[in-house]
């Protein structure tokens, strides 16, 4: 009888240890996923993403999506945004999804180049539903890693910024705030963005951006599809959020050799305490400013740090 009890205890301990070991290995794997491409099965379609989970991450941590630009990749935006280091300091998880590869050559892109489907004229025959993909991935990550559904956010550069605006209009139930960098609102998104609750918005844009023009292209001269100017877009979100101007200030021009400086506008006191922050880079181009950048571009701020300052207040 005593022997049977001992054997039973050993069996129970073995099962418990196996579960503990599995948990340990799983979390160690999580901490090493930064450079590994992870596949995501979306109803039989395989999509990919990178995931960065800081060591000692706490339960119910925030989740930030970072979307790459047109013809770019998730590994490029991961390396060049420096968002991982901000996540390590502040305790949030970063997801870098990969866009889809285009099915044909266009006047601007080669077949197979990566994109987010925001309705560009050049992608009029593309059918991929990136809203569904990004919403599904966010929900999966929230559940898989015990992340906070109320602190799930999205930022992105250029085409990734455009996609952030689309998510802000179509998926505010999942992405609670957005931070488009050098992005725009396509005309059709601007016209249709009224059915859901507004979200807080952080926008950064250079006044001499020759890719996503600061003044927009509502006449569709460049054949991307009509898109709104930056100041019209800011006004749109200020009005939607029912914010009032809180402050305008010029940030310290730390690097006077970069040929640019930043004016920051903050709009506050909106519905649900929503705010809109606009960083206008005077003479800035199509860029994600970083202080330690060795080539062209504004070097007065670290954009990812400013984005997190905004998200962290939500």
C-alpha positions in Angstrom: 0.0 0.0 0.0 2.8 2.4 1.0 4.7 1.5 -2.2 1.6 2.2 -4.3 1.2 5.6 -2.7 4.9 6.4 -3.3 4.6 5.3 -7.0 1.5 7.5 -7.4 3.3 10.5 -5.9 6.2 10.0 -8.2 3.9 9.8 -11.2 2.1 13.1 -10.1 5.4 14.9 -9.6 6.6 13.7 -13.0 3.6 15.2 -14.7 3.9 18.4 -12.7 7.6 18.7 -13.6 6.8 18.1 -17.3 4.3 20.9 -17.3 6.7 23.2 -15.4 9.5 22.4 -17.8 7.2 23.0 -20.8 6.3 26.4 -19.4 9.9 27.3 -18.8 11.0 26.3 -22.3 8.0 28.0 -23.8 8.9 31.3 -22.1 12.5 30.9 -23.0 11.5 30.4 -26.6 9.4 33.6 -26.4 12.4 35.6 -25.3 14.3 34.3 -28.3 11.7 34.9 -31.0 13.0 38.3 -32.0 14.8 37.2 -35.1 12.7 34.2 -36.0 10.1 34.3 -38.7 6.8 32.9 -37.3 4.1 31.5 -39.5 0.4 32.3 -38.9 -2.2 30.1 -40.5 -5.1 32.3 -41.5 -7.8 29.9 -42.7 -5.3 28.0 -44.8 -3.3 31.0 -45.9 0.2 31.3 -44.4 1.2 34.8 -43.3 4.4 35.7 -41.4 5.5 37.9 -38.6 8.4 38.6 -36.2 7.8 38.9 -32.5 9.9 40.6 -29.8 9.1 39.8 -26.2 11.4 41.5 -23.6 12.7 39.4 -20.8 10.7 39.5 -17.6 7.6 40.7 -19.4 4.7 41.1 -17.1 1.2 39.5 -17.5 -1.3 41.8 -19.4 1.5 43.7 -21.0 0.8 46.1 -24.0 1.1 45.0 -27.6 2.4 47.3 -30.4 2.2 46.4 -34.1 4.8 48.0 -36.3 4.1 47.8 -40.1 6.7 48.2 -42.8 6.5 50.3 -45.9 5.8 49.5 -49.5 8.5 47.2 -51.1 10.0 46.8 -47.7 10.0 44.0 -45.0 9.3 43.4 -41.4 13.0 42.7 -40.7 13.9 46.1 -42.2 11.4 48.1 -40.0 12.4 46.1 -37.0 16.1 47.0 -37.5 15.6 50.6 -38.4 12.8 51.7 -36.0 14.7 50.6 -32.9 11.3 49.8 -31.3 12.7 46.7 -29.6 14.9 48.8 -27.3 12.0 50.9 -26.4 10.0 47.8 -25.6 12.8 46.4 -23.4 12.8 49.6 -21.3 9.1 49.9 -21.0 7.8 46.3 -20.9 5.7 45.8 -24.0 5.6 43.2 -26.8 6.3 44.2 -30.4 4.9 42.4 -33.4 6.2 43.0 -36.9 3.8 41.5 -39.4 4.8 40.9 -43.0 2.7 42.3 -45.9 1.6 40.2 -48.9 3.6 39.9 -52.1 2.0 41.6 -55.1 0.8 39.4 -57.9 2.0 41.6 -60.8 4.3 44.4 -61.9 3.0 47.9 -61.6 4.2 51.4 -62.5 5.8 51.6 -59.1 6.5 48.1 -57.9 7.8 44.7 -59.2 5.8 41.5 -58.9 6.4 39.9 -55.5 7.1 43.2 -53.7 5.4 43.4 -50.3 2.5 45.8 -49.6 -0.4 46.5 -47.3 -3.7 46.6 -49.1 -5.1 50.1 -48.6 -6.7 50.5 -52.0 -3.9 52.0 -54.1 -4.8 52.3 -57.7 -1.8 50.1 -58.6 -3.3 47.3 -56.4 -6.9 47.5 -57.7 -6.8 43.8 -58.6 -5.3 42.6 -55.3 -7.8 40.9 -53.1 -5.9 40.3 -49.8 -7.8 41.4 -46.7 -5.1 42.9 -44.4 -7.7 44.2 -41.9 -8.8 40.6 -41.2 -5.2 39.4 -41.0 -4.0 42.0 -38.6 -7.1 41.8 -36.4 -6.9 38.0 -36.3 -3.1 38.1 -35.5 -3.7 40.7 -32.7 -6.4 38.6 -31.1 -4.2 35.4 -31.3 -1.2 37.2 -29.7 -3.4 38.6 -26.9 -4.6 35.2 -26.0 -1.4 33.3 -26.6 0.8 35.6 -24.5 -1.7 37.1 -22.1 -1.4 40.6 -23.5 -3.8 43.5 -22.8 -6.6 43.9 -25.3 -7.2 47.5 -24.1 -3.5 48.4 -24.8 -3.0 47.0 -28.3 -1.8 49.7 -30.7 -0.5 50.0 -34.3 2.2 52.2 -35.9 3.7 52.0 -39.3 5.8 53.9 -41.9 4.6 55.0 -45.3 2.3 52.3 -46.7 2.3 50.9 -43.1 1.2 54.3 -41.9 -1.6 54.3 -44.4 -2.6 50.8 -43.1 -2.6 52.2 -39.6 -5.2 54.8 -40.6 -7.3 52.1 -42.2 -7.2 50.1 -39.0 -8.0 53.2 -37.0 -11.2 53.5 -39.0 -12.2 49.9 -39.4 -10.8 48.1 -36.3 -10.9 50.5 -33.3 -12.2 47.6 -31.2 -8.8 45.9 -31.6 -6.3 48.7 -32.1 -7.0 51.3 -29.5 -4.7 54.0 -30.9 -2.6 54.5 -34.1 0.7 56.3 -35.0 1.1 56.7 -38.7 4.6 57.8 -39.7 4.9 59.5 -43.1 1.5 57.9 -43.9 -1.7 59.3 -45.4 -5.4 58.7 -45.5 -6.5 57.5 -48.9 -9.5 59.5 -50.1 -11.9 56.5 -49.9 -10.8 55.9 -46.3 -11.3 59.5 -45.5 -14.8 59.5 -46.9 -15.9 56.2 -45.2 -14.4 56.7 -41.8 -17.4 57.5 -39.7 -19.1 54.3 -38.6 -16.9 53.4 -35.6 -15.7 55.3 -32.5 -12.6 57.5 -33.1 -9.2 56.5 -31.8 -6.3 58.6 -30.5 -3.8 59.5 -33.3 -0.1 60.3 -33.4 1.2 61.5 -36.7 4.7 62.5 -37.8 5.4 63.9 -41.3 8.0 66.0 -43.1 6.9 69.1 -45.0 9.2 68.2 -47.9 8.2 64.5 -48.1 8.4 63.7 -51.9 6.9 60.2 -51.5 3.8 60.8 -49.5 3.3 64.5 -50.3 2.6 66.7 -47.3 -0.1 68.5 -49.3 -1.6 65.2 -50.4 -2.8 64.4 -53.9 -6.6 64.7 -54.1 -6.5 65.0 -57.9 -4.6 61.6 -58.1 -1.9 63.1 -60.3 0.6 60.4 -59.3 -1.8 57.5 -59.9 -1.7 56.0 -56.4 -5.3 56.9 -55.9 -6.5 60.2 -54.3 -5.1 60.8 -50.8 -5.5 63.6 -48.3 -3.0 66.2 -47.2 -1.5 65.9 -43.8 -3.1 69.0 -42.2 -6.6 68.0 -43.6 -6.0 64.6 -42.0 -5.0 66.0 -38.6 -8.1 68.3 -38.7 -10.2 65.3 -39.5 -9.1 63.3 -36.5 -9.2 66.4 -34.2 -12.8 66.9 -35.2 -13.7 63.3 -34.9 -12.2 63.1 -31.4 -13.7 66.5 -30.5 -10.4 67.7 -29.3 -9.2 71.3 -28.7 -5.7 72.7 -29.1 -3.7 72.1 -26.0 -0.2 73.2 -27.0 2.2 74.1 -29.8 5.9 74.0 -29.2 9.1 73.7 -31.1 11.3 70.8 -30.0 15.0 71.4 -29.2 16.9 71.5 -32.5 19.6 69.1 -31.1 21.3 68.5 -34.5 21.5 71.8 -36.4 23.3 70.1 -39.3 20.4 67.9 -40.3 18.6 70.9 -41.9 15.3 70.3 -40.1 13.4 70.9 -36.9 10.2 69.7 -35.4 7.0 71.6 -34.4 4.7 69.6 -32.1 1.0 70.2 -31.9 -1.0 68.5 -29.2 -4.8 68.4 -29.2 -6.5 67.1 -26.0 -9.8 66.9 -24.0 -11.5 64.7 -26.6 -14.1 62.0 -26.3 -13.0 59.2 -24.0 -10.0 61.5 -23.2 -8.6 60.9 -26.6 -5.8 63.1 -27.9 -4.2 63.8 -31.3 -0.4 64.6 -31.5 1.2 66.0 -34.6 4.9 66.2 -35.1 5.6 68.4 -38.2 9.2 68.1 -39.4 10.0 71.4 -41.1 12.1 70.6 -44.2 11.8 66.9 -43.3 11.5 64.2 -46.0 10.2 60.6 -46.0 11.7 59.4 -42.8 11.5 57.8 -39.4 13.8 60.2 -37.3 16.4 58.6 -35.1 19.0 60.6 -33.1 21.9 58.3 -33.9 21.2 57.9 -37.6 24.4 58.1 -39.6 22.9 59.3 -42.9 20.3 61.8 -44.0 17.2 62.7 -42.0 16.1 64.5 -38.8 18.2 63.6 -35.8 16.4 65.5 -33.0 14.2 62.7 -31.7 13.9 58.9 -31.5 10.6 58.4 -33.1 9.8 55.1 -31.4 10.3 56.7 -28.0 7.9 59.5 -28.9 5.3 56.9 -30.2 5.5 55.1 -26.9 5.1 58.3 -24.9 1.8 58.7 -26.7 0.6 55.1 -26.4 1.6 54.9 -22.8 -0.8 57.6 -21.8 -3.8 55.6 -23.1 
